């Protein structure tokens, strides 16, 4: 894996700026704000087959990637190697770990060589401290993107539920009485 400042490659820095701007989103970043954000990002190059994030990893969860080129296959451990999606340029991966420090929730593997703009938690904290308006708009953008993915997942679950035969085996979970009132 090769990492260096994203601004060292002006063409990829410009691409990252375009991919970060979502004109119809609430509080969309303008050109200057995306340039500010990109100034805190690193260019990350990974060869095909690289495991970018591993489901359950708790040691490498303080950064996210904005895919610039290439594709990443996303798999969840609970589905035993069944791909959930294939993501390409413009998609972000790892943003939940960046924001809350929780273990990675899926395994992401480079299906092709990839170039990505990486943002660490430390860089995000510096961005928010030095450029609060751009930092706030980035946080809103991350929240919007996560919300879109959550809604898409909910739609997929509704579709699966609608095509599952009524007599299909099910799993019943029982919550012990003492845990029902815990928050």
N, C-alpha and C positions, 0 to 999 in steps of 0.2 A: 504494500500500500504506500502510495506516494502522497505527501501532504505539503502544501505550500500556500502562501497567501493568494486568495482568489484574484486580487487586483493585479497580480503579476501577469495574468492572461486577460487582456482587455476584452477580447471577443467573448470569452466565457463569463466575465463579469457583466457585460452587457446582456448576455442571455439570462443570467440569474436575475438581473433587474427586471427584464420583461416577464419572466416566470413568476416573480414575486408580486407583480402588479396585477390585481384583479379588479378591473374598473367598476364592476357592478357591486362589489362587496361593500358592506358598511365600513366606513372609515378606511377606504382604500388608500394605500400609500401612493404618494406622487413620486416623480422621477428622483428628486433630491433625497427623499426619505429612503427609497430603495437603494440608492447609491450609498447612503449612510450605513444601512444594514449590511450590504455586500462588503463594505470595508471591514466588517467584523468577522467575515466568513473565510474559511480556508478551502482551497481546491483539493479535493480528494479523488485520486485515481485508483481504481481497483480492477484487477483482471477478472475475466469470466470465471465463474466457479467460486469466487470468494464469498464466504459467509460474512455478510455485512453486520447483521445482528442475529443473536441466537436466543430463541424463546427461553425465558426464565433467567437470562443473564443479569446478574446484579452488580457486576464489576465494571461494565462498559456501557453505562446507561445515561451519561451526562452530555449527550450530544444528539443532534438530528442532522439529516441530510436532505437537501433539495436536489433531486435528480436533474442533471443537466443533459447528459447523453446516456444512452444505454437503457437496459431494462433490468428490473429486480423482480424475482418471484417471491411472493409472500406466502408463508405456510404457518399454520397454528399447530402447536403440538397436540392439541386435543383431536385433530383430524388425521393424525398419523401420516404426515407427509402429503396430504392432499392440498394442492395449491388453492389459496383463497383468491389470489389475484396476481396479475402481472402489471407492474407499474413502470411507467416511462417518464420522460422529461416533464417537469412541472409538478410532479408528485413529491410530497415530503414523507420521509420515513423517520421514525424515532422521536417524533415530537412529544409523545406522551412521556417518555423517559426524560427528555430534556426538561419538561415542565414540572414533573412531580418526583423524579428520581426513582420511580418504581421499576421493578424488573421488566425486561423486554417482554412484550406480549406475543411476539411472533418471531419466526426465523425468516430473515430476508437474505436471499442468495443472488449474487450477480449472475443473471442469465446471459449477459453479454459483458464486454468490458464497459465499465461505467466511469463517468466523471460526475462529481457531485460537489455542491457547495455545502460545507459543513459548518455548523454553528454549535459551539460548546456552551454549557451553562455559564461558565465564567465570562465568556464573550457576551452572552445575552445580558448578564448582570451589568457589565460595563456599558453596553449599549443603552440599557434602561437608565443607568445613572447619568451618563453623559448626554444622551439624546432621548429624553423621556417621551416626546411626541412620537418619534419613529419607533421606539420600543413598544409603546402602547399599541400603535397600529399593527406592528408585527404580531403582538400577542392576540389581537382581535383576528388577524388573518389566520393564525394557527388555530384559534378556537373555531372559526368558521369552517376551516378545512376538516377538522376533527368531527365537527357536527355533521357535515355532509357525508363523511364516511360512516358515521354511526347511523344516520338515516338510511343510507344505502344498505347497510348490514341488516337493519330492521326490515326493510323491504324484502331482502333475500330470505330472511327467516319467515316472513309472512307467506312468501311464495312457496317455500319448502313445506310449511304447515298446510297449505292448501292442496298440495299434491301428494301428501303422505296419506296412505290408506288408513281408514279409521281403525282397522284391526292390526296395525303395525305395532311391534313391541315398543313399549315405553319404559322409561326409567322414572320411578317415583322417589322423590327425595322427602325425607321426614326430618323436620327441624325439631330438635329436642325442646321441650317446654321452657326450659331455662333460657334458651337463646332467642326465643320469639320476642321478648321484650327488650333485648339488648340493642343498643344503637351505637 
